[in-house]
Amino acid sequence: MKLSTHVLEEIKELPAKYPQPRSAVMPALDLAQEELGYLTPETMTEVAEALHLDPGYVEGVATFYTLFHLEPIGKHRFYVCTNLSCMIRGAYEIVDHVKRQIGVERSDQVSADGLFSFEEVECLGACEYAPMMRLDHRYHYDLTAEKIDQLIAERRAPVPSPRRGEGQGEGLKRSPTPLTPTLSPKGEREKKPRAPRKKKSDG
Amino acid sequence: MAELRGSFGDQPHHILTSEFGTTDLHKLSVYESKGGYTALRKALLDMAPADITNEVKTSGLRGRGGAGFATGTKWSFINRDAPGPKYVVVNADESEPGTAKDRYIMENCPHMVVEGILIAAYAVGANQAWVYIRGEYDEPHRMLTEAIAEARAKGYIGPRPFGKDFPLDIRLYRGHGAYICGEETALLESLEGKRAQPRSRPPFPAVKGAWGRPTLLNNVETLATVPAIINMGGAEYAKLGTAKNPGTRLLTVSGNVRKPGVYEVEIGKTFRHVIMELAGGPPEGRKVKVFWPGGSSAPVLPESMLDMTTDAEALAAAKSMGGSGGVIVMDDSHCIVKAAHRLLQFYAHESCGKCTPCRIGQDWAVRTYERILAGEGSQVELDTLQRVSDGLQNGRCLCGLGDSGGWVIDSTLRHFREEYEDHALRHTCNVGKVAVSA
C-alpha cells in the first residue's frame, strides 16, 4: 500500500504551518493513517521522506502514541474506557459483550467481516456518562449491552441508518461522511498481509 | 449534545457555568448576548498588560490543571518585552482519570476558553496561542474550531482585535493518546513533534518553552476563568472560596453516585456536600467507601474523611491534593485492591519510560498486585508494594507520574491495610469493609 500522490502533497505542505517543521510529524501520520487505516514501516518511511526526517525518528513517534495503529484495525473500532470510573460502573462487562458480539478476543484482531475491532482504553474524560466509549469519532454514553447491539447492527446494515444516541444532537450535526479510515474491502486484508516488521534494536 | 450532568445555570456562586444550558451558547452571538468578549475588549482597550496580570494575581486564581500554581505569578514569569516570538500553550489534554471538566467547558462554552486565551496572550505579550487538545476529544475540537473561526470572522482573532495594534492568533494541535502529555514539558515535546517525554527543569517553559521560546502554559479551566475575573475584578473573585484558594472550580463527580456530573463548587465546601448532596450519594443500600478527591493521582480518602474541605490547604494537610478536581467515588461493593491494581495498570501503561523508577516500578507494582489478586500473596508482596511505592515518590522521577502511582499504593495501603491483608495473607476478599484507620 502506497500513499496516494495527493496525500503526499498534503503532507509536504504541513511543515509550513508550524513554527518549526518537525511539529508536522503527527498531523502527517494522521493523514497517512486516515488513508490506509494503519501505519506500516513502509508508510512511515514515505512520511519521513516527505518531511525530510529519518524513518526511525518517525517510527519512534508513531510507536509512542496509542492513537497510531501499527496493525490493521476494523472499520469501526470500539475504544472502551475501562479506567476506574467506568470500571466500577460495569465497563468490563461492556468489553466482554463487545468481544462476544464482534467475535474477537484481543485488541489486535479484526472481526471476520473486517468491520469491527476493539480496544480497552484509559480514561476518555467523560466520566459523568460512565460506562462510555469512543466509536467512529464520537462518544457513546451510559453503555448497556442493548446499546452495543444496536450500534453493531446499524453498522452491519447494508445501508447505514441515521445514527442515533446521546453523543450529539441538534446543533452538533456532523456529516455522515466516513470518519474512520476506510480499509480494503472484505477479504483483501488476507491477500495483502502487511510486511513483517524488521526487528530493530532500540536506540 | 448529550444531556448536561452536574450543576449549571444561574445559581449562587456559579461563575463559569452560570449560562451553561443556554441554547446555542457555543455560538458567538449567544455568548456575546450574555456579556461575552466584554472582558477581552476591556483588557485590550482599558488595561495595560501588567494590570491584567495584577488583576489575576489579586484574584488568587490557582491553576486548575492539577498542580495548583498561582496563575498571576506564572504570567508574571514571562518577560513581555523580550524580543522574538512568545507563545501561550493551552493544556487541553485532559486525561487524568475521573476528570471531564475541560471537555465540559469546551463543548458548552468554547468562546469562554477562546476569550481567556486571547486575554492571557495579550497580557504576556504572545501573538500566537496553541491549544494542545487530546486526540480523542473530537467534539471539543470541533467546537473550538468553530469558535475560533467565528472569532476570526469578527476580528477578535486577527491583526487588530478591537482596533488594538496587537495581532492575536489561536491554533489547534491534536494529541494522539498519551496521558503524559498532560505534563507541561511532555506536552511541549509532543507539540514539537517528538515522543512526549518530560524535560528536566530548568529551563522553565516561561524562559524556554515551545520551540525554544518563552511560553505560558495554562489549563483550559484556568483560562476560562480569566474573563470572569477581568469582568468582576480580582478582588471580588477572591471573596469566593478560601483565603488561600479562592474562587470556584469544576469538580467532576463520577463513580458510584446517583447523579454523576460536573459541578461548579465554591472552593472550601466539604466533600460531603459535593458527594452526598450535589451528586446524590451512593446508590440505594450502599455506603461510600473511599473517594479520590482530585483525580486518580490524588491519594485516596476514606469515608470517614467526607467532611474534608475541597481547598488545597486542607487536602494537603490530609496528605492528598485537589489535583484536577476529579472526584471519584467508590462504594462498599468494590474492592480497594482491585481498584488500586487497575490504576497501577494505568500508570504502568502511561509511563513514558524516561525515568527508571517509574518505568520499572509501576510495572513491578502491577505484577505484585496480580500475584496478590491471584491468591498467591504473602507478607513479601505487601512489603514489596510499600517499597515500590516509596521508590516512586519524592522526586525520584522527572515528573509527577511516578509519584502518582506511588500515592495510589501508599494511600490505599494506609487506609485499607486490613483489606490488603485479607487478600495477601488470608487469600480472601471481604468487600464491604470500611476503612480501618484515618
Interface residues (C-beta under 8 A of the other chain):
Chain A: K17 Y18 P19 Q20 R22 S23 A24 V25 M26 P27 L29 D30 G60 V61 F64 Y65 T66 L67 F68 Y79 T82 N83 L84 S85 M87 I88 R89 V121 E122 C123 L124 G125 A126 C127 E128 Y129 A130 R134 H137 R138 Y139 Y141 E166 G167 Q168 G169 G171 L172 R174
Chain B: M1 A2 E3 R5 G6 T23 D24 H26 P85 E94 S95 E96 P97 G98 T99 A100 D102 R103 Q128 R134 G135 E136 Y137 D138 E139 R142 R171 Y173 R174 G175 H176 G177 A178 Y179 S190 L191 E192 G193 K194 R195 A196 A210 W211 R213 T252 V253 S254 G255 N256 P260 G261 V262 W292 S296 G326 I328 M330 D331 H334 A339 R342 L343 F346 H349 E350 C352
